[in-house]
Amino acid sequence: MTDIAPDFARCFSTPAGARVLEYLRTITIERTLGVNASDNELRWAEAQRAFLRQILSLVARGKGDKS
């Protein structure tokens, strides 16, 4: 399989792609759950955050970011 990271970088490097990533960040990483959140809600939120972190990692790698 070829490296998909450059495709992620191209896809999300446009102004529209940046807006999409920012929106996804606000509804996942920046979202907080209340103290009464269930175990299932916490697991679901963490899965969404992990998925977005994977996308962000691929974008960074596709741009040549070594961090």
C-alpha positions in Angstrom: 0.0 0.0 0.0 1.3 3.5 -0.8 1.7 6.1 1.8 -1.6 8.0 2.1 -0.2 10.8 4.2 0.5 13.1 1.3 -3.1 12.7 0.2 -4.3 13.7 3.6 -2.0 16.8 3.6 -3.3 17.9 0.2 -6.9 17.3 1.2 -6.7 19.3 4.4 -4.3 22.0 3.3 -6.9 24.0 1.5 -8.8 26.8 3.3 -11.9 24.5 3.2 -9.9 21.6 4.6 -8.5 23.8 7.4 -12.1 24.8 8.3 -13.2 21.2 8.4 -10.3 20.2 10.7 -11.1 23.1 13.0 -14.7 22.1 13.1 -13.8 18.5 13.9 -11.4 19.7 16.6 -14.2 21.7 18.3 -16.6 18.8 18.3 -14.1 16.2 19.5 -10.9 17.3 21.2 -12.2 20.6 22.6 -15.5 19.0 23.7 -16.0 18.3 27.4 -18.4 15.9 28.9 -20.1 16.6 32.2 -19.5 14.7 35.4 -22.6 12.6 34.8 -21.3 11.2 31.4 -21.7 7.5 31.1 -18.9 5.1 30.5 -20.2 4.6 27.0 -20.3 8.3 26.3 -16.7 8.7 27.5 -15.5 5.8 25.4 -17.3 7.2 22.3 -15.8 10.6 22.8 -12.3 9.2 23.2 -12.7 7.1 20.0 -13.7 10.2 18.1 -10.7 12.1 19.5 -8.3 9.2 18.6 -9.7 9.2 15.1 -9.2 13.0 14.7 -5.7 12.7 16.1 -4.9 10.0 13.5 -6.1 12.4 10.7 -4.0 15.2 12.1 -1.0 12.9 12.4 -1.4 11.9 8.7 -1.7 15.5 7.6 1.4 16.5 9.5 3.4 13.5 8.2 2.2 14.3 4.7 3.5 17.8 5.0 6.9 16.4 6.1 6.5 17.3 9.7 8.8 15.0 11.7 7.4 15.7 15.1 
